[in-house]
Amino acid sequence: MHRVLRRGLGLALSLAWPIGSALADPPFIPWSALLPGLTTTYEPSSANVCQSGQLACVDSVIAEMTTRFDALEARCDHAALFALTYLRTTEQYKVAVLEPGFFSDPAFINHQDANFAKQYFDAWDAYHAGNPAGAPRAWQLAFRASEAKQVNGTGSILLGMNAHVNRDLPFVLEAIGLVKPDGTSRKPDHDQVNAFLNRVVEPLFDEAAARYDPLVDDTQLNGSTLDEVALLQLLVGWRELAWRSAEALVSAPTPEARAQVAARIEQSAAIEANLIIVATAYTPLSLQQALAELAGLPVEPARLLQALADRNANLLGGLLGTLLTPGATLRDRYCASHG
């Protein structure tokens, strides 16, 4: 019965997320049918709707995300929270890209959207096909945290965001190109994404709290409560860093220099992931695993101390469970009855 109630709630909540008129939607093409011809090269004349940046590509991405999310949601998988986050963000992206003038080159951004989503799909598929090493380290940490139910709801969202923005985005931006054919920068369109993200965060937190974790916007991170405003500020900062990292990749004078930049991106994302786990881990064991990995990474002592202070605040605030009931158990029970 809970599953039926959950579907009903999901439908009701989804009505608050406009995704454009169905009359304007082009014919649907399954994501799997687009993969053979999808590369990072934007080709406006390509028959592949993602290669050419047609709106049908966005619909295919949303459909693939929905299929994957539904499977996670049905079993209250802790990975469902980031899957929901990414799905709602992409739905809102479609709204934005349909607004005349919102992006200067909407077809190119559609192409980027597909290549960006592919990074997440590929990492997920590699990890869950028994090849964890096939996923970047930041994704390994995010997927393991969901599998082992290591972190609270906020941690689940942040681990996915960190892996996708701090790790994936620089490489996608480098691959698709930072400048237009006329030599002007694509940075204005990159920054314009922040405008529609501002529309996503508050309803996303409301839905996440209603379905999965009522304390999702109460967690302390970096010394303050990570509410809607703080999350948006964090995400905007990460996206700016991703652009600068992409610039460093592009401007590297030699393959060796580029490899060093790439290694720093991977390492920084892994550090960020472990700091998130430190602050949001349900159990001392998960905390110790993160601390052990951080011991071998060049993390700033002040950042580690802040993450530990955040964890203490979250413990005292009851955000990581109670003396009688583990946090993961509370989260699972809530999802089963409210999801």
N, C-alpha and C positions, 0 to 999 in steps of 0.2 A: 504493500500500500504506500509506503514511503516513496517508492520509485514513481508511482503515479502522481502523488502530491508534488514531488520534486519537478516532474515534467510540467505540471500545471504552473508552478511558480516560475519555472524557467521561461515558459511562454509569456506569462504576464510581465516579467521583467524585461524580456526581449522587446516588448512593444515600446519600451522607452528608448530603444536604440534605433533610430531611423536609419535605414540602409538604402534609401532611394526608391523611386517608383519601379514596380515590377514591369511596367509597360516599357521602361527604357532599357531593361536588361537584355543583353545580347544572348544568343544561344549558349547553353552551358557546355563546357568541355571539361571532362575529368582531369584532375591534376596529373595523374599517371600518364595520360596521353600527351601531355605537354613536355614531360621530362626529356625525352630523347633529343629534342631540338633546342632545349633551353641552355644558353650559354650566357656569360656576362656581357657579351657584345650586343649593344642595342641596335636593332635593324628594323627601321620603320616599315620596310616593305616585306618583312618576313611573314610567312603564313602561320607561324607559331604565334598565338595571340600574346604570349608572355614576352617573346623575343621582340615583338613589335609594340608592346605596351598597350594593347587594347583593353577595354574595360572588362571583357570576358575573362581576362587573366585574373583580375581581382576577384571575380565571382568564383573562379576555380580554386584560388587560394583560400577563400572563406569557406567553401564547401569542404576542402580537405581539412582545414582547422576544425570545423564543426564535427566531422566524422571522428577525428582523433579525440576531441574534447568529450563527445558523447560517451565514448568508451571509458574514459577516465571518470567522468561524472557518475556513471552508472554504478561504479564500485567505490565511490568516495575516495578515490586515489588522491594522495596529497599533491600529485603533479597536476591535478585538475585546476588548481588555483592559477598557476601561470598560464595554462592552456586557455582558461577563461580570459585572463588578462590580455593575451595576445589576440584572441578571437575578437573581443570587444574593441580593441584598438584598431584592428584591421577593418571591422565594420564601420567604425567612425572615419577611418581613412577613406573609405569609399564615398561617404557623405561629402567629405572635404574635396575629393578629387572631382566630384561632379559639380562643385560650385565654380561658376565661371570666374577665372582670374585668381583662384586660390593658389594654384601652382603655375609657374610660367611655362613648364613643360610637363603636363600631366602624363603623357604617354611614357616619357622616360621614367617618371616616378613610379608608374605602374610596373614597368620592367624592373626597377630597383626593388619594389615591394615583393615581387616574386622571387628574385634572387636572395633577398634577405630572409624570407620565409623558408626557402630551401635549406639555408644553413641550419635552422632549427630542426626541420624535418630530418635532414641527413644525420645530425648529431643524435637525435632521438632514435632513429632506426638503427644506427651503428651500435649504440649502447645497449639497446634492448634486443639486439640480435646476437648477443653474446660476444660483442667486440667492443668493450668499454674503451680500449685504447684508440679506437677509431673516432672517438669524440674528443674534442678539446677538453683540457683539464677542467676549465671552469664549468663546462657542461657535465662532466663526470661528477663533480661535486654536487651540482644541482640535482642531477638524477638520483644520485646515491642518497641525498638528503630526503628526497620524496619516497624512495623505495624503503628506506629504513625509518621513516617518520621521525627525522631528527630535529626538525625546526618548526616553529609556529607558523601561522598563516602568512604573516608579514615576511618571514624568512623565505618561505616558498616563492612568493612573488619576487622578492629582491634577488634571489639566486638566479632565477630565470632571466630577469632584466639585466643583471650583471653579465651573465654569459652572452646574452644576445647583443647588448649594446657595447659593453667594454671590450668584449672579445671579437664577436662576429662583425659588427658594423664597420670597423676600420678596414677590414679585408674586403668587404663588399664594396665600400666606397672606392677603394683603390682599384678594384677590378673593373667597375663600371665607368669610372672616370669622374674627376672632380671639376672638369670644365666642359662647356658646350663647344660645338664645332666652331663657333665664332670666337672662341677664346675667353669668353666671360665665365665667371665662376658659377657653379651650381650651389654655392653655399646659401644664397637666399631661399631656395626651395628646401634645402636641408633644414634651415632655421624655421621655415614655415610649418614643418611637422610639429614643432612645439606648440603652435597655436591650436591644432586639433587635439593634441594630447591634453591640453588644458580642459577640453570638453569631456574627456574620457574619465579622468581620475575620480571625480566625486561619485558619479553613478556606478563606477566600477567598485569602489570601496563599499558602497551601499549594497550592491549585489553580492560581493564576496562575504560581507558580514551576515547577510540574510541566508546565504546558502552554506557557508563553510566554517567561518570563524568570526564570532561576534566581536572579537578583540583585535581585528586586523588593522585598525587604524589607531591603536593605543600603544604600540610597541615603541620603546625608546631606541633610537639609533643616533650615533654621533652627538649624544648629549641632549637630544630633544625628542619630543614625541613625533613619530613619523605619520602625521596626518596627511590629508589630501594636498595641502600647500607644500609641505616639506617633501613629499614624494615627487611632486612635479619639479620642484627646484633641484632635487637630486638627479632626476632623469635628464633634465635640461643640461645640467653640468656634465653628466656622463656623455651625452650626445655631442657636446662641444669638444670634449676630450677625444671622442672617437674621430671627429673630423680632423683634429690636429694630428692624431696618430696616423690617419690615412695620408695626410700631407707628408708626414715623415717617411712613410713607406714609399710614396711616389718619388720623393726627392732624394732617396738614398742613392749615392753615387755608384755603388757597386753591389753585386749580388750579396757579398759578404756583409756589407753595411745594412742592406735590407733585411737580411736574416737576423741581425742583431736587433733591429727595430721590431721585427715580428716576435722574437723571443721575449722582448720586454712587454709587448702587448699581452702575450699569453701569461707571462708571469704576473703582471699587474692584475689581470682578471682573476687569476688563482688566489692571489693575496686578498683581493676584495671578497671573493667567495668565502674564504676561510674566516675573515673578520665578521662577515654576516652570520656565519654559523656560530661563532663565539658569542655573538650578541643575542642570538635567537634559539640556541640549542635547548631542547627539552631536558636532556640528561647530561650528567657529568662525563659519561663516556663519549658522547658526541663532541662535547667541549674539548676533551683531551685529544681526540683525533685531530681536530682543527688546530689546536695549539702545537701538536707534534709536527704537523706539516708546516706551520708558520715558522717553526724553529729553524727550518732549512731554507727560508725565504727572506729576502731583504726588507722585511716590514719595519716601518718606523715605530720605535717603542711607544711614542705618544698615541699612535693609532691603536696599537694593541691594548694599551691601558684603557683607552676610551671604550673599546669594544667590551672589555671585561667589566667596566663600570656600567655600561649599558645592560649587560647581562644581569648584574646584581639588581639594577632597577627593575628589570623585567621580572626577575624572580620575586622580588618584594611586592610587585604589583599584581602577582598572580597570573602573569601572562605566559608562564611556562609550566603550568600545572599547580597542583596543591600537594600537601603532605600525604594525602590519602589517594589521590588519583593522578596518574601521569598526564602531562599535557596532551600527548598524542591520543590518549584514550578519550579525554574530554572533547578533543576536536573531532574524533571519529563519531562519538555519540551525537554531537551536535549536527554533524553532516547527515547522519542517518535519520534524524528526526526533523531537520529544518531544510535540508539541502534541496 
